[in-house]
């Protein structure tokens, strides 16, 4: 299953790494592709991982999900 997120607040590659690590730390997430230019993330995950869980990880990392 894949979920796309629009992420606000990323300004550099360090931000991209921080968001990617936060998303990939979630149990059930297989991978996260985070793109600075597009301000987006595409997360490949199992059925047990919902949008709110992904959003919470991004917010906890210090960014916003639009």
Secondary structure, 3 states (H helix, E strand, C coil): CEEEEEEECCCCHHHHHHHHHHHHCCCCEEEEEEECCCCEEEEEECCCCCHHHHHHHHHHCCCEEC
